Amino acid sequence: MSAVRPGRLLALLAALSAGAGCASRRVLRVENRVLAAENDDLQRRLAECRARPSDDFAIDVDAAVVRAYLERAGLQVRESETTAGVFLAPVEGDQASFNLAVQVFPREKVVYMAVTDYLDIDEAVSPGAMVLLLTRMATLNYELLLGKFQLEPRSGQVIFSVELNFDDGLGYRTFETVLRHLVQTADERYPELLRAAQGNAL
């Protein structure tokens, strides 16, 4: 068997590299065409959704949509007298009674939901109990996948809130699932937060 000369070997490698480069560019062009077709299809379906409004899904989410979703979830909704654009609804849980506050931010594409009138930092019986309460809130925030407990510094209220993004619209089922999670979690966690505020170890 005769040895391949170095010059011929370099020419062969160069040809193979050029062929691979052409193949890669062809594959890239095909992928781009497929992605463009998928994008066109999604845009067409989005336009159809806009033209055919549904009670179950809203493309353009505003205060009217949020209020309709809240009422459909069975809540008695009223508008806040002090803060424009905020809807309030009383909630009677198994462990606690509180209010739900909901506001839509169309430009940011966010629905903000918060449990309020829930627990007050003044209920902490001592500085040690206050530390215990804040520590328990931080621990819960680490454990929870959705929502967070926080202290509202001006009012001293403990609130539990969720920010629901709707970049591509908002379905009632998603809204109701997040709402139910918020209310149930706040209700279930109330006893342990109250015990912490009372200075009792958990």
C-alpha positions as CSV (number, residue, x, y, z in Angstrom):
1,M,0.0,0.0,0.0
2,S,1.4,3.3,-1.0
3,A,1.6,6.2,1.5
4,V,-0.6,9.3,1.0
5,R,1.6,12.3,0.4
6,P,1.1,15.2,2.9
7,G,0.0,17.6,0.2
8,R,-2.7,15.2,-1.0
9,L,-3.8,14.6,2.6
10,L,-4.2,18.3,3.3
11,A,-6.3,18.8,0.1
12,L,-8.5,15.8,1.0
13,L,-9.1,17.2,4.5
14,A,-9.9,20.7,3.1
15,A,-12.4,19.1,0.7
16,L,-14.1,17.2,3.5
17,S,-14.3,20.3,5.6
18,A,-15.8,22.3,2.8
19,G,-18.4,19.6,2.2
20,A,-19.3,19.5,5.9
21,G,-19.7,23.3,5.9
22,C,-22.1,23.2,3.0
23,A,-24.1,20.5,4.6
24,S,-24.3,22.5,7.9
25,R,-25.5,25.6,6.0
26,R,-28.2,23.5,4.1
27,V,-29.4,22.0,7.4
28,L,-29.5,25.5,9.0
29,R,-31.6,26.8,6.0
30,V,-34.1,23.9,6.4
31,E,-34.3,24.5,10.2
32,N,-35.0,28.2,9.6
33,R,-37.7,27.5,7.1
34,V,-39.4,25.0,9.5
35,L,-39.2,27.6,12.4
36,A,-40.6,30.3,10.2
37,A,-43.5,28.1,9.2
38,E,-44.2,27.2,12.8
39,N,-44.1,30.9,13.8
40,D,-46.5,31.8,11.0
41,D,-48.9,29.1,12.2
42,L,-48.7,30.4,15.8
43,Q,-49.4,33.9,14.6
44,R,-52.4,32.7,12.6
45,R,-53.8,30.8,15.6
46,L,-53.2,33.9,17.8
47,A,-55.1,36.1,15.3
48,E,-58.0,33.5,15.3
49,C,-58.1,33.7,19.2
50,R,-58.3,37.5,19.1
51,A,-61.1,37.3,16.6
52,R,-63.0,34.7,18.5
53,P,-63.3,35.8,22.2
54,S,-63.8,33.1,24.8
55,D,-65.0,33.1,28.4
56,D,-62.2,30.6,29.1
57,F,-59.3,32.5,27.6
58,A,-58.5,36.2,27.2
59,I,-55.8,37.6,24.9
60,D,-56.1,41.2,26.1
61,V,-56.3,41.0,29.9
62,D,-57.7,44.0,31.7
63,A,-59.7,44.8,34.8
64,A,-63.0,43.7,33.3
65,V,-61.5,40.2,32.6
66,V,-60.0,39.9,36.1
67,R,-63.3,40.9,37.7
68,A,-65.2,38.4,35.6
69,Y,-62.8,35.6,36.5
70,L,-63.0,36.5,40.2
71,E,-66.8,36.4,40.1
72,R,-66.8,33.2,38.1
73,A,-64.7,31.7,40.9
74,G,-67.6,32.5,43.3
75,L,-66.1,35.5,45.1
76,Q,-68.1,38.6,46.1
77,V,-66.0,41.3,44.5
78,R,-66.0,45.0,45.2
79,E,-63.6,47.8,44.1
80,S,-61.3,49.3,46.7
81,E,-62.4,52.8,47.9
82,T,-58.9,53.9,48.5
83,T,-56.8,52.4,45.7
84,A,-58.0,52.6,42.1
85,G,-58.1,49.4,40.1
86,V,-57.9,47.1,43.1
87,F,-60.6,44.4,43.5
88,L,-61.3,43.1,47.0
89,A,-63.1,39.9,48.1
90,P,-63.6,38.5,51.6
91,V,-62.5,34.9,52.1
92,E,-63.7,32.5,54.9
93,G,-61.2,29.8,55.3
94,D,-61.1,26.8,57.7
95,Q,-58.4,28.4,59.8
96,A,-58.7,32.1,59.2
97,S,-60.8,34.9,57.7
98,F,-59.0,37.4,55.4
99,N,-59.4,39.5,52.3
100,L,-58.1,38.9,48.8
101,A,-56.8,41.9,46.9
102,V,-56.3,41.6,43.1
103,Q,-54.9,44.2,40.6
104,V,-54.0,43.9,36.9
105,F,-51.1,45.7,35.4
106,P,-51.7,45.5,31.6
107,R,-48.5,47.2,30.6
108,E,-46.3,44.8,32.7
109,K,-48.7,41.9,31.8
110,V,-49.0,40.9,35.4
111,V,-52.0,40.1,37.7
112,Y,-51.0,40.7,41.3
113,M,-53.0,38.7,43.9
114,A,-52.5,39.1,47.7
115,V,-54.0,37.8,50.9
116,T,-54.5,40.8,53.2
117,D,-56.0,41.5,56.7
118,Y,-54.4,38.2,57.6
119,L,-51.9,38.6,60.4
120,D,-50.4,41.7,61.9
121,I,-46.8,42.1,63.2
122,D,-48.3,43.7,66.3
123,E,-49.6,40.2,67.2
124,A,-46.0,39.2,68.0
125,V,-45.9,39.1,71.8
126,S,-42.2,39.9,72.1
127,P,-39.1,40.8,70.0
128,G,-38.2,37.1,70.2
129,A,-41.6,36.1,68.8
130,M,-41.3,38.7,66.0
131,V,-38.0,37.1,65.0
132,L,-39.6,33.6,65.2
133,L,-42.4,34.8,63.0
134,L,-40.1,36.4,60.4
135,T,-37.9,33.3,60.4
136,R,-40.9,31.0,59.8
137,M,-42.1,33.2,56.9
138,A,-38.6,33.0,55.3
139,T,-38.6,29.2,55.8
140,L,-42.0,28.9,54.1
141,N,-40.9,31.1,51.2
142,Y,-38.1,28.7,50.7
143,E,-40.4,25.7,50.7
144,L,-43.2,27.1,48.6
145,L,-43.1,26.8,44.8
146,L,-45.6,29.5,44.2
147,G,-46.3,32.7,46.3
148,K,-44.4,34.4,49.1
149,F,-45.1,35.7,52.6
150,Q,-43.8,39.1,53.3
151,L,-44.1,42.0,55.8
152,E,-45.7,45.2,54.5
153,P,-43.5,47.7,56.3
154,R,-45.9,50.6,56.3
155,S,-48.9,48.8,57.7
156,G,-47.1,46.0,59.6
157,Q,-49.3,43.4,57.9
158,V,-48.1,40.0,56.9
159,I,-49.4,39.3,53.3
160,F,-49.1,36.3,51.0
161,S,-48.9,37.2,47.3
162,V,-48.5,35.8,43.8
163,E,-47.6,37.6,40.6
164,L,-49.3,35.9,37.6
165,N,-47.7,36.7,34.2
166,F,-49.9,36.7,31.1
167,D,-47.5,37.5,28.2
168,D,-49.6,35.4,25.8
169,G,-53.0,35.8,27.4
170,L,-54.6,34.3,30.4
171,G,-57.0,31.4,30.7
172,Y,-59.6,31.1,33.4
173,R,-58.4,27.6,34.5
174,T,-54.9,29.0,35.1
175,F,-56.2,32.0,37.0
176,E,-58.5,29.9,39.1
177,T,-55.8,27.4,39.9
178,V,-53.4,30.1,41.1
179,L,-56.2,31.8,43.1
180,R,-57.2,28.6,44.8
181,H,-53.5,27.8,45.7
182,L,-53.1,31.3,47.2
183,V,-56.2,31.1,49.4
184,Q,-55.6,27.5,50.5
185,T,-52.0,28.0,51.3
186,A,-52.7,31.2,53.3
187,D,-55.4,29.4,55.2
188,E,-53.4,26.2,55.9
189,R,-50.3,28.1,57.1
190,Y,-52.1,30.6,59.3
191,P,-52.0,28.5,62.5
192,E,-48.3,28.0,62.4
193,L,-47.6,31.6,61.7
194,L,-49.9,32.6,64.5
195,R,-48.1,30.2,66.9
196,A,-44.8,31.8,65.9
197,A,-46.2,35.3,66.6
198,Q,-47.3,34.0,70.0
199,G,-43.7,32.8,70.7
200,N,-44.4,29.1,70.5
201,A,-41.9,26.8,69.0
202,L,-43.0,25.0,65.8
